[in-house]
Amino acid sequence: MKVKIAGFTLIEVLLALAIIAIALTALLRATSQTITNTTHIKDKSISHLVAMQAITAIQIGTININLNQEITEVTTILNDRWYWRAALFSTPIKSMQQINILVSKNQNGPFTDLLIGYRYST
């Protein structure tokens, strides 16, 4: 009696390994992109929070800024230093002033993510 041994041929095994390698490469690329996007979204969210805090500080008078003047300040959030620039401009409505805030993780910039707010001036 002859026993027939069943199994995979070398070509079948190599083909299966090639398919798995391609699939794992695609999975790693997708995971890397997800991590990059998550970091970008986190930075954008913190940047917006920094800008909102800056506008609020200017609106309530905690930070003084003169018309057509630009100041640079630093804020620490989540153990990171964030730098922001504020500029104050007049508007067509005499009792309103426009506040422009730009934010950066680096002291020398680039300052991006413009947020515009307004304050009532007397």
PABAKOL-229935 format. One line per field, with one value per atom (N, C-alpha, C): residue number from 0; x, y, z; residue in one letter. Coordinates in Angstrom, 1 decimal. Example, Ala and Ser with C-alpha at 12.3 -4.5 7.8 and 13.67 -1.06 7.14 Angstrom:
// PABAKOL-229935
num = (0, 0, 0, 1, 1, 1)
X = (13.2, 12.3, 13.2, 12.8, 13.7, 12.9)
Y = (-5.7, -4.5, -3.3, -2.2, -1.1, 0.0)
Z = (7.8, 7.8, 7.8, 7.1, 7.1, 7.9)
residu = (a, a, a, s, s, s)
// end
This chain:
// PABAKOL-229935
num = (0, 0, 0, 1, 1, 1, 2, 2, 2, 3, 3, 3, 4, 4, 4, 5, 5, 5, 6, 6, 6, 7, 7, 7, 8, 8, 8, 9, 9, 9, 10, 10, 10, 11, 11, 11, 12, 12, 12, 13, 13, 13, 14, 14, 14, 15, 15, 15, 16, 16, 16, 17, 17, 17, 18, 18, 18, 19, 19, 19, 20, 20, 20, 21, 21, 21, 22, 22, 22, 23, 23, 23, 24, 24, 24, 25, 25, 25, 26, 26, 26, 27, 27, 27, 28, 28, 28, 29, 29, 29, 30, 30, 30, 31, 31, 31, 32, 32, 32, 33, 33, 33, 34, 34, 34, 35, 35, 35, 36, 36, 36, 37, 37, 37, 38, 38, 38, 39, 39, 39, 40, 40, 40, 41, 41, 41, 42, 42, 42, 43, 43, 43, 44, 44, 44, 45, 45, 45, 46, 46, 46, 47, 47, 47, 48, 48, 48, 49, 49, 49, 50, 50, 50, 51, 51, 51, 52, 52, 52, 53, 53, 53, 54, 54, 54, 55, 55, 55, 56, 56, 56, 57, 57, 57, 58, 58, 58, 59, 59, 59, 60, 60, 60, 61, 61, 61, 62, 62, 62, 63, 63, 63, 64, 64, 64, 65, 65, 65, 66, 66, 66, 67, 67, 67, 68, 68, 68, 69, 69, 69, 70, 70, 70, 71, 71, 71, 72, 72, 72, 73, 73, 73, 74, 74, 74, 75, 75, 75, 76, 76, 76, 77, 77, 77, 78, 78, 78, 79, 79, 79, 80, 80, 80, 81, 81, 81, 82, 82, 82, 83, 83, 83, 84, 84, 84, 85, 85, 85, 86, 86, 86, 87, 87, 87, 88, 88, 88, 89, 89, 89, 90, 90, 90, 91, 91, 91, 92, 92, 92, 93, 93, 93, 94, 94, 94, 95, 95, 95, 96, 96, 96, 97, 97, 97, 98, 98, 98, 99, 99, 99, 100, 100, 100, 101, 101, 101, 102, 102, 102, 103, 103, 103, 104, 104, 104, 105, 105, 105, 106, 106, 106, 107, 107, 107, 108, 108, 108, 109, 109, 109, 110, 110, 110, 111, 111, 111, 112, 112, 112, 113, 113, 113, 114, 114, 114, 115, 115, 115, 116, 116, 116, 117, 117, 117, 118, 118, 118, 119, 119, 119, 120, 120, 120, 121, 121, 121)
X = (0.8, 0.0, 0.9, 0.6, 1.4, 0.6, 1.4, 0.8, 1.1, 0.1, 0.3, 0.4, 1.5, 1.8, 1.3, 0.4, -0.1, 0.6, 0.8, 1.5, 1.6, 2.2, 2.3, 3.6, 3.6, 4.9, 5.7, 6.9, 7.7, 7.2, 6.7, 6.2, 4.9, 4.1, 2.9, 3.3, 4.2, 4.7, 5.3, 6.2, 6.8, 5.7, 4.7, 3.7, 2.9, 2.6, 1.9, 2.7, 4.0, 4.8, 4.9, 4.9, 5.0, 3.7, 2.5, 1.2, 1.2, 1.7, 1.7, 2.6, 3.8, 4.7, 4.1, 3.4, 2.8, 1.7, 0.9, -0.2, 0.3, 1.4, 2.0, 2.6, 3.2, 3.8, 2.7, 1.6, 0.4, -0.1, -0.2, -0.7, 0.2, 1.5, 2.5, 2.4, 2.2, 2.1, 0.8, -0.3, -1.5, -1.4, -0.8, -0.6, 0.3, 1.3, 2.2, 1.5, 0.7, -0.1, -1.1, -1.7, -2.7, -2.0, -0.8, 0.0, 0.3, 0.7, 1.1, -0.2, -1.3, -2.5, -3.0, -2.9, -3.3, -2.4, -1.1, -0.2, -0.6, -0.8, -1.2, -2.5, -3.5, -4.8, -4.6, -3.7, -3.4, -2.8, -1.8, -1.1, -2.1, -3.0, -4.0, -4.9, -5.3, -6.3, -5.6, -4.4, -3.7, -3.4, -3.1, -2.8, -4.1, -5.2, -6.5, -6.7, -6.5, -6.7, -5.8, -4.5, -3.6, -4.1, -4.6, -5.1, -6.3, -7.2, -8.4, -8.1, -7.1, -6.7, -6.1, -5.3, -4.7, -5.8, -6.8, -7.8, -8.6, -8.9, -9.6, -8.8, -7.5, -6.7, -6.6, -6.6, -6.6, -8.0, -9.1, -10.4, -10.7, -10.2, -10.5, -9.5, -8.4, -7.4, -6.3, -6.2, -5.0, -3.7, -3.8, -2.6, -3.0, -2.2, -2.4, -1.6, -2.3, -1.7, -2.3, -1.5, -1.9, -2.3, -3.1, -3.6, -2.4, -2.5, -1.4, -0.1, -0.1, 1.1, 1.0, 2.2, 2.3, 3.1, 2.6, 3.4, 3.6, 4.6, 4.8, 4.9, 4.1, 4.1, 4.3, 4.4, 4.6, 3.6, 3.1, 2.1, 2.6, 2.5, 2.8, 1.6, 1.4, 0.2, 0.7, 0.2, 0.6, 2.1, 2.8, 4.3, 5.0, 4.3, 4.9, 4.8, 5.8, 5.8, 5.2, 4.3, 3.7, 3.8, 4.3, 4.5, 3.3, 2.9, 1.8, 2.1, 1.7, 1.8, 0.4, 0.2, -1.0, -0.8, -1.8, -1.8, -3.2, -3.3, -4.6, -4.8, -5.9, -6.3, -7.6, -7.8, -9.1, -10.0, -11.3, -12.3, -13.1, -14.0, -14.9, -15.8, -16.1, -16.9, -16.0, -16.1, -15.1, -15.0, -16.1, -16.0, -15.5, -15.2, -14.7, -13.2, -12.4, -11.1, -10.9, -10.1, -9.8, -8.5, -8.6, -7.4, -7.0, -5.8, -5.2, -4.2, -4.4, -3.5, -2.9, -1.5, -0.8, 0.0, 0.0, 0.6, 1.7, 2.7, 3.8, 4.4, 4.9, 5.6, 7.1, 7.6, 8.9, 8.9, 9.9, 9.9, 10.2, 10.9, 11.2, 10.2, 9.2, 8.2, 8.4, 7.7, 6.7, 5.5, 4.9, 3.6, 2.5, 1.6, 0.5, -0.8, -1.8, -3.1, -3.7, -3.9, -4.5, -5.9, -6.1, -7.4, -7.8, -8.9, -9.3, -10.4, -10.3, -11.3, -11.5, -12.4, -12.8, -12.9, -12.7, -13.0, -13.6, -14.4, -15.1, -14.1, -13.9, -13.0, -13.9, -13.4, -14.2, -13.5)
Y = (-1.2, 0.0, 1.2, 2.1, 3.3, 4.5, 5.3, 6.4, 7.7, 8.4, 9.6, 10.8, 11.5, 12.7, 13.9, 14.7, 15.9, 17.1, 18.1, 19.3, 20.4, 21.5, 22.6, 22.5, 22.9, 22.9, 24.2, 24.2, 25.4, 26.7, 26.6, 27.8, 28.3, 27.4, 27.8, 28.5, 28.0, 28.7, 30.0, 30.1, 31.4, 32.4, 32.0, 32.9, 33.4, 32.5, 32.9, 33.9, 33.7, 34.6, 36.0, 36.0, 37.3, 38.0, 37.4, 38.0, 38.6, 37.8, 38.3, 39.5, 39.5, 40.6, 41.9, 41.7, 42.9, 43.5, 42.6, 43.0, 43.7, 43.1, 43.8, 45.1, 45.3, 46.5, 47.6, 47.2, 48.2, 48.5, 47.5, 47.8, 48.7, 48.5, 49.4, 50.9, 51.0, 52.3, 53.0, 52.3, 52.9, 53.3, 52.4, 52.8, 54.0, 54.1, 55.3, 56.5, 56.5, 57.6, 58.0, 57.1, 57.3, 58.1, 57.6, 58.3, 59.7, 59.9, 61.2, 62.2, 61.7, 62.5, 62.8, 61.8, 62.0, 63.1, 63.1, 64.1, 65.5, 65.5, 66.8, 67.3, 66.5, 66.9, 67.4, 66.7, 67.1, 68.5, 68.7, 70.0, 71.1, 70.8, 71.8, 72.2, 71.2, 71.4, 72.2, 71.9, 72.7, 74.1, 74.2, 75.5, 76.4, 75.8, 76.6, 77.0, 76.1, 76.4, 77.5, 77.5, 78.6, 79.9, 79.9, 81.1, 81.6, 80.7, 81.1, 81.8, 81.2, 81.7, 83.1, 83.3, 84.6, 85.7, 85.3, 86.3, 86.6, 85.6, 85.9, 86.8, 86.5, 87.4, 88.8, 89.0, 90.4, 91.0, 90.2, 90.8, 91.2, 90.5, 90.8, 91.8, 92.1, 93.1, 92.5, 91.2, 90.6, 90.9, 90.9, 91.2, 92.5, 93.5, 94.8, 94.9, 95.3, 95.5, 96.8, 97.6, 98.8, 98.6, 99.5, 99.4, 99.4, 98.6, 98.4, 98.0, 97.3, 96.8, 95.3, 94.7, 93.2, 92.8, 91.8, 91.2, 89.7, 89.2, 87.7, 87.3, 86.2, 85.7, 84.2, 83.6, 82.1, 81.6, 80.4, 79.7, 78.2, 77.7, 76.2, 75.5, 74.5, 73.6, 72.2, 71.3, 69.9, 69.7, 70.4, 70.3, 70.8, 71.5, 72.0, 73.5, 74.2, 75.6, 76.0, 76.9, 77.4, 78.9, 79.4, 80.8, 81.4, 82.6, 83.2, 84.7, 85.1, 86.6, 87.2, 88.3, 89.0, 90.4, 90.7, 92.1, 92.6, 93.9, 94.6, 95.6, 95.6, 96.5, 97.1, 98.3, 99.0, 98.3, 98.5, 98.0, 99.2, 99.0, 100.0, 100.5, 99.6, 99.9, 100.5, 101.7, 102.4, 101.8, 101.2, 100.6, 99.2, 98.7, 97.3, 97.3, 96.4, 96.2, 94.7, 94.4, 93.1, 92.6, 91.4, 90.7, 89.6, 89.6, 88.5, 87.7, 86.4, 85.6, 84.5, 84.4, 83.4, 82.6, 81.2, 80.3, 79.5, 79.2, 78.3, 77.5, 76.4, 75.6, 76.1, 76.8, 77.3, 78.8, 79.3, 80.7, 81.6, 81.1, 81.8, 81.5, 80.7, 80.5, 79.2, 79.0, 79.8, 79.9, 81.1, 81.3, 81.1, 80.2, 79.9, 79.8, 79.2, 79.0, 80.3, 81.2, 82.5, 82.3, 82.9, 83.0, 84.5, 84.9, 86.3, 86.4, 87.4, 87.7, 89.2, 89.6, 91.0, 91.4, 92.6, 93.1, 94.5, 94.8, 96.1, 97.1, 98.2, 99.2, 100.5, 101.1, 102.3, 103.5)
Z = (0.0, 0.0, 0.0, -0.9, -1.1, -0.4, 0.4, 1.1, 0.3, -0.1, -0.8, 0.1, 0.1, 1.0, 0.2, 0.9, 0.3, 0.9, 0.1, 0.7, -0.4, -0.1, -1.0, -1.7, -2.9, -3.7, -3.3, -3.7, -3.3, -4.0, -5.2, -5.9, -5.2, -4.7, -4.0, -2.7, -1.9, -0.7, -1.0, -2.0, -2.4, -2.8, -3.5, -4.0, -2.8, -1.8, -0.6, 0.2, 0.3, 1.0, 0.3, -1.0, -1.7, -1.5, -1.5, -1.3, 0.2, 1.1, 2.5, 2.7, 2.0, 2.1, 1.5, 0.4, -0.2, 0.7, 1.3, 2.1, 3.4, 4.0, 5.2, 4.9, 3.7, 3.3, 3.2, 2.6, 2.4, 3.8, 4.7, 6.1, 6.8, 6.7, 7.4, 6.8, 5.5, 4.9, 5.4, 5.5, 6.0, 7.4, 8.2, 9.6, 9.8, 9.0, 9.1, 8.7, 7.7, 7.2, 8.3, 9.0, 10.0, 11.2, 11.6, 12.6, 12.3, 11.0, 10.6, 10.6, 10.1, 10.1, 11.5, 12.4, 13.8, 14.5, 14.2, 14.8, 14.2, 12.9, 12.3, 12.9, 13.1, 13.7, 15.1, 15.9, 17.2, 17.3, 16.4, 16.3, 15.9, 15.0, 14.5, 15.7, 16.4, 17.5, 18.6, 19.0, 20.0, 19.5, 18.2, 17.7, 17.7, 17.4, 17.5, 19.0, 19.9, 21.3, 21.8, 21.3, 21.7, 21.1, 19.9, 19.2, 20.0, 20.3, 21.0, 22.4, 23.1, 24.4, 24.2, 23.1, 22.9, 22.6, 21.8, 21.5, 22.7, 23.5, 24.8, 25.7, 25.8, 26.7, 26.2, 24.9, 24.4, 24.6, 24.3, 24.5, 25.9, 26.9, 28.3, 28.9, 28.2, 28.6, 29.4, 29.5, 30.2, 29.5, 28.2, 27.3, 26.6, 26.7, 26.1, 24.8, 23.8, 22.4, 21.8, 21.2, 20.6, 19.2, 18.7, 17.3, 16.3, 15.3, 14.3, 14.9, 16.0, 16.7, 16.6, 16.6, 16.6, 17.7, 18.5, 19.6, 19.4, 20.0, 20.0, 21.5, 21.8, 23.1, 23.0, 24.2, 24.3, 25.3, 25.0, 25.8, 25.9, 27.1, 27.3, 27.5, 26.6, 26.7, 26.4, 27.3, 27.2, 27.1, 27.9, 28.0, 26.7, 25.8, 24.6, 24.6, 24.1, 24.0, 22.7, 22.6, 21.4, 21.4, 20.2, 20.1, 19.2, 19.6, 18.8, 18.6, 17.5, 17.2, 17.0, 17.6, 17.6, 16.9, 16.1, 15.5, 15.7, 15.9, 16.1, 15.0, 14.4, 13.3, 13.5, 12.9, 13.0, 11.9, 12.1, 11.1, 10.7, 9.7, 9.2, 10.3, 11.3, 12.5, 13.5, 13.8, 14.7, 16.1, 16.6, 17.9, 18.0, 16.8, 16.7, 16.2, 16.8, 16.3, 15.9, 14.9, 14.5, 15.1, 15.6, 16.2, 15.3, 14.8, 14.0, 14.8, 14.9, 15.6, 14.7, 14.7, 14.0, 15.0, 14.8, 15.8, 15.2, 16.0, 15.5, 16.7, 16.4, 17.5, 17.6, 16.7, 16.7, 16.9, 17.7, 18.0, 16.8, 15.8, 14.6, 13.5, 13.7, 12.7, 12.0, 10.9, 10.3, 11.1, 11.2, 11.9, 10.9, 11.2, 10.3, 11.1, 10.5, 11.2, 11.7, 10.8, 11.1, 11.7, 12.9, 13.5, 13.7, 13.3, 13.4, 14.4, 15.3, 16.3, 16.3, 17.1, 17.2, 18.7, 19.0, 20.3, 20.2, 21.2, 21.3, 21.9, 21.3, 21.8, 22.2, 23.2, 23.7, 23.3)
residu = (m, m, m, k, k, k, v, v, v, k, k, k, i, i, i, a, a, a, g, g, g, f, f, f, t, t, t, l, l, l, i, i, i, e, e, e, v, v, v, l, l, l, l, l, l, a, a, a, l, l, l, a, a, a, i, i, i, i, i, i, a, a, a, i, i, i, a, a, a, l, l, l, t, t, t, a, a, a, l, l, l, l, l, l, r, r, r, a, a, a, t, t, t, s, s, s, q, q, q, t, t, t, i, i, i, t, t, t, n, n, n, t, t, t, t, t, t, h, h, h, i, i, i, k, k, k, d, d, d, k, k, k, s, s, s, i, i, i, s, s, s, h, h, h, l, l, l, v, v, v, a, a, a, m, m, m, q, q, q, a, a, a, i, i, i, t, t, t, a, a, a, i, i, i, q, q, q, i, i, i, g, g, g, t, t, t, i, i, i, n, n, n, i, i, i, n, n, n, l, l, l, n, n, n, q, q, q, e, e, e, i, i, i, t, t, t, e, e, e, v, v, v, t, t, t, t, t, t, i, i, i, l, l, l, n, n, n, d, d, d, r, r, r, w, w, w, y, y, y, w, w, w, r, r, r, a, a, a, a, a, a, l, l, l, f, f, f, s, s, s, t, t, t, p, p, p, i, i, i, k, k, k, s, s, s, m, m, m, q, q, q, q, q, q, i, i, i, n, n, n, i, i, i, l, l, l, v, v, v, s, s, s, k, k, k, n, n, n, q, q, q, n, n, n, g, g, g, p, p, p, f, f, f, t, t, t, d, d, d, l, l, l, l, l, l, i, i, i, g, g, g, y, y, y, r, r, r, y, y, y, s, s, s, t, t, t)
// end
